[in-house]
Amino acid sequence: MSRSRSVAASAVSTLAVDRRTLFAAAGAVTVSAGIGHALRPIDSQAAPAIPAQREAPVAASSGRAPAAPLTPYTRGTTAAGVAAPRTANGYRRLGDGPGWSRVVRDELAAPHPCRAARRTPLAAFVQLTDLHLTDVQHPLRLEFLRSADIRAWRPHEALTVHGAVSLVERVNALRGGPVTGSPLHFAMTTGDNTDNNSRTELDWYLTVLNGGRVTPDSGDPRHYEGVQNSGLRQYWQPDSAVRDTDKRLGFPHLDGFLAAAVREVRSPGLNLPWYSTVGNHDSLPLGCYGHGDPYLTEFAVGGRKLMDLPAAEAQRLQAAIRSARDPRGTAFRDLLKAHARDLRPVTPDERRAPYTPAEYLRAHLDPARTGPGPVGHGYSSANLDTGTQYYSFRIADDVIGISLDTTDPGGHYEGSIGTAQLRWLDSTLKRNADSWAIVFSHHTSASMDNPQPDPARPHERRHGGAELVALLGRHRNVPAWVNGHIHRNEILAHHAPDGGSFWEVSTASHVDFPQLARVVELADNKDGTLSLFTTLVESAAPHRTDFADLSQTGLAALYREISFNAPGGRTDLAGAARDRNTELLLKKG
């Protein structure tokens, strides 16, 4: 593909610095300030006219981010080592394991043997996905589905904030790309930042990433009120002598665990500018129900909670959720009403109210929540005006980012996009044809199969993953589509009929083991190919745990180990070697 901006034709080495790299390096010195050109989103109701670009505010230097060297930096990544079990039976303790090797994938282009000597970095960033920061005392939670499915509740969910802070600490410790050494331009969250669409969780999420103090507690501030001190044997009761289901599998008795889990946590905040992409758990109550039912809204902030349900009823509700037969939560509402006598008292809390898409945007745009920037974290006042949650932004001299909203306001956890957004995406790619475009979304191509109409746009058609793949394939400036949702590492090569191609990079969650984020580096090999490098990272918490250590760091380590031992947990979420640390080659258009 021809580029309007050329580089000098002199010989370069792996550490060569062209003006793109100078742009990136300057950004790293000033807390990656080089990201600051946002591209205004188009009104989703209007025809996709080409809008003017405008410059977004640039994050002020905090003095926390040192300049990154243009040398590979693998310390703290899974290339250097990963958490691995060191015991064989029962509840398994974790320790230090060997790193994962890098796999070269050539489905879209053949590797040239001298590409490393000519390579020039174009961009580098960190993807965080599916943090699922969880208010575990929230009345609307579906923990009771565990009576039918052991995987429906996670015994480590009370520690999601601790794990996320530890992940922020790991990202801050990185000093450049693991392969190119390029400074890291930014971090992108690809959705499901919260779990229950609760204002408590939204506050925690923004504070964890921007920096500050978080108390991961709601309801009665004097003590925890939830399933883990309920006495019910189907949940791990860490502080109790109850011989629950998980303890019979070897889970420990930990005096003081719940009191420690709801204590104040301090986050340093990311030292990189960060951007936000919305997921179904951010957009919909419980990640699956459309907004609008006043009974469910009142229940969320009220003083009653269902903690136990017969297995047969749990199976019926779970089937309704999975099949999208109950996108508005009608069956769920009726079930709560039918079990009014089984509800347990909890302390009401208005902070648990569900937030609307507009409130989600306003929270990001709040100047007090700017952190390392940019203001809005990708979103702008134009999104508020048009009721949209998609946008584009300038990453580097010849690279843009595009964040999509693949959630369906009509309900259900799978995704789709409306016609207006699809047209906007096509227009944005066309008018930026001289730049490489990295596309971000929450849902994957295979999980975009939700035809539920948007209540605000009932006559607008919804489009699935196959149509999005076809559109991206028609544009030769798209090297990658980066997403999450499936909680599994998976990398797919997409070939377009006209010869266009791109990589779809899906990254595992940070709530289910192995609890990962991903560094992505884009480089021009100066031989007619690009390389997209992907390197997974764990949180900064130590691999080994100490049951007596209930400090913030000790709890973050327990978060990983308990997730590894979660009953019924899948063992394939790390993916195969070809889905982890990779070099993904593709031809320049």
C-alpha positions, 0 to 999 in steps of 0.5 A: 500500500502506498503511503503519503509519508515516506521514510529516508531510503538509507539502511536501517537496523533493528534499532534504527529511528525514523520519524515515526519512532522519534514521534513515539519516543518523544511521547514516552518521554512526556508520558506518551503525549504523542497520542493526542489527535482524536478523530471526531465520531460521526452522529450515528443517526446521520449519513456518514459524512466526513468530519474534520479532525480535531486535536484532543487535549494532551495528557500533562506529564506526571513525571512517573514514566521514564523514557523507554529504551529502544531495546527489547524488554521482556522482564515481567512478560510471559516470555520470561516466565509464567505462573505454573502449578508446583503441587499435583493434587487437590488445591494446587499451589502456584510457583514460577514456571518457564516462559512461553516461546514466540511462534512465527505465523505465516498464514498471511505472508512469508517471513523474509530472513533478514527482516529483523535487521531492517525493521522499524517500529510503528506503534506499541500498546497494551491491551487490558480486557475483561477486568470484571471489577465486581461488587460481590455484595450487589443484590442482583448478582446471579451467584445462585446459578451455581446450584446448576453450574459450578462455574456460575460463581467464582470463589476469587471474585472478591479480589478483582480490584486487587488483581486489577491494581496489580496488573496496573503495576505490571504495565507501569513496570514495562519499559518498552516493547518486548520485541522492538523496544518501542516505547508503549504509546497507550493502554486500551481496555476492550470492555467488560471493565465492570461486571454488574453495570453498577455505579460502584464498579464504574467508580472502582474501574476509573479509579484503578486506572487513573490512580487513587484509593478504592474501597471495594465494598458496598452496603454496610461499611462495617462488614461484608454481606454476601454469599461468602459469609452466608453459611451456604455450602455451595460457596467458599466460606473462607472465614467460617468453619463450614465444610463447604463444597470448595473446602472439600476440594482443598480450599483453605480456611483463611481467618480475616479474608473477607475483612481484608477483601473489602479494605481500602486499596491504593492504585498508582494508576496507569502511567500511560494514556489509556482508552476505553472500549465498552463491553456488554457487562459495562453496557447491560445490567448483569451483562445480558439484560436491557435497561428499563425494568423499574423493578430490577432497578429498584432491586439493585439498590434495595435491601434484599438478595437471593443467594440460593435457588433450586437447581432445576430453576437455576437451569431454566434461568440459565438456559433463558439467558444463553438462548437470548429468550429473556433479553429484557430480564422479564423471566429474571424479574418474575423469578425474584418475585416468586422467591420473595420469601427466600430473599435475605436482608442486606443493607440498601445502597444507592451507589449500586444503581445501574448506570446508563450509556450516557452516565458511562460517557459522563464518568469518562469525561469527568475532568477529575477522572482524566488521570494520565489522559486523554480527557474522556479516554477516547470518548468526547462530547460528540459521543454524548450529543449523538448517543454513540460509544465509538470513536477513532484516535491518532496513535502515531504518525502513520497509525490510527486506532478505532474503538467500536461499540459491539454491545447490543442495547436490546439485551443478550451478552453476544454482540452486533453493530448497527448500520450507522456505525458500520457506515461510520467505520467504512468512512473512517477507514477510507478517509484514513487510507494513508494510515494503518488502522488498529480496530478495537472492540469487545466482541469477537467475530464469532460472538457477534451474532445478536440480532436484537433491535436497539430500542432507541433505533428500532428500525436500524438493522444489526450487523454481525461478525461476518459482515464486519470481517468482510468490511475490514477485509475490503480495506488494505490498511487494517493489520489487526482487529483486537478484542476480548469477550471470550476470555481465551487467547485466540488469534485468527488469520482473515483472508479477504477475497480481493487479497486483503488480509488482517489478524484478529487478536483475542486476549484472555480475561483478567478474571479467569486464569491465566489472568493476562493482558497483552502487549502488541507491537506493529513494525514495518519490515521494509521488505513488503511485509509488516510484523505484528508482535503479541506478548502476554503479561501477568500481573505484578503479584508474585506467583507464590502465595502465603495464606498468612499474607492478606496485604494488598499484594498478598491478596493479588497473588491469592486472586491468581491462585484461587482463580487457577483452582476455581472448580470447573474452571476451563483449562484451555483459556491460555490458548495454544502456543500460536495464540500467545506470544507471536509474530504475525506477518502480513503483506503491505497492501 
